Amino acid sequence: MTGIGGRAGRGGDHGCVGPPDGSERGSGTVLAGGLALVVMLAMVIMLLLAQSAVLASRAAAAADLAALAAADALRGITTGDPCTVAAEVASRHGATVASCSEGSGQTVEVRTELGGNPLLGAATGHARAGPPP
């Protein structure tokens, strides 16, 4: 028996691709769900990297400001012990001074840590400051 268009047809043949028993029914939903999970995982990773970059920038800024303040104290422009001044400035920016040392030529080197998310760990900053050349 010839169907419309000259094709020999079977009773249930409607031109569908795939098994006629519907065993792939819902596979598109599973595929879309898996793709959504991959996209969400990528977004979480991007957010963690962005947060890490922000914390590193804040730690570096705290180290810069603490080193500048300590250098001013070392040169006598402001009062106080240079490392104490550096610790006070760093604490105002949410960081702690990990190390502070006076170098040659009235320079001060400061390392700061900024506690962050336990997943990311602490961000660190390092700066050296002294008189202009």
N, C-alpha and C positions, 0 to 999 in steps of 0.2 A: 504494500500500500504506500502510495506516495502522498506526503503531506503538502502543505502549502509551500510554494517555492520550489517544488520538484525534489525535495529531500525525502529520503525514505526515513520515516520516523517511527519511533517506538511510542508506546502509550504515554510514558511519564517523562519523555525527553523534552526539556524546555530550554536546552542550550546551557545549562548550569555546569560549572566546572567544580570538581571535587567529588568526594564520595556522596552517593545519593542518600546515605543513611543519616547525614547531619552530624558526623563525628567531629567536624571542625566548627561546629556552632559555638559562638562565644569566644573564639580564639582572638578576634580583634579586640575584644574587651581586655583580655589578659595581656595582649601586646601593648595596648594603650596604658594599662596600669603599670606595666614594667617600665615603659618609657617615662611615665610620670615620676616613678621612683628614681630613675637615673637623673632626671632633670632636678628633682629636689635635692638629691645628694650633691650634685654639682653646685647648686646654690648654697648649700650649707658649707661646702669647702671654700667657695669664694668669699662668703661672709667671714669665716674664720681667718682666712688670709688677709682680708681687709682689716679686721680687728687687730691682727698681729702687726700690720704695718702702722696702724694708728698708735698702738702702744709703744712701738719702737721709736716713732717720731716724738712722742711725748717724753720718753726717757732721754732721748738725745737733747731735746730742748731743755729739760731740767738739768742735764749735765752742763750744757753750755752756760746757762744762767748761773749755776752754782760756781762754775770755774771763774766766770767773770767777777762775781761778787767776792770770791776768795782772793783773786788777784788784786782787786782793789784794797782789800783788807791787808794783804801782804805788803803792798806798796805804801800803806798809811793813808790812803785816800779816805777810807772809812775805818771805824774802830772795830776791834774784835779779833779773835783768833781766826785765821783764814779757813781752817777746816770746820770750825764751829759755824762760821758764817755760811759756808757752803752747805752744811747740813740743814741749816734753817731755811735757806733758799730752796733747796731740793724738797724739803718737807712741805713747803707752801705749794709745790706743784705735784704733790702726791708721790714723790719718789724718796728713796733713802740713799744715803751715800755709802757705797760699798768700799771705796778707798779714796783717800785724799792725801796727796804728797806734794811737798814743795820741791821744785826743781831749781836748776841753775838759772841765773839771770832773772830772778824774781818771777818765775813762772809757777803755776799751780796746775796739777793734773788731778782730775776728779772723775770717778766712775760712779754711776748711779744705777739703781735697780728700781723698776716700777712693777710692783706686783700686779698680776693680771688674773686672768682666768686660769684655773688649775689645769685645764686642757692645753693651754698655750704656754704656760710657764711665765717666768718673769722676763720682762724686756730690760735690756741694759743700754746704757749710754756712756760715752767717753768723751771728755773734752779737756783741752789744755788752754790756758790763758795766761797772759803776761803783759808787760808794757809794750807799747808799739815800738817797732824797730827804729 
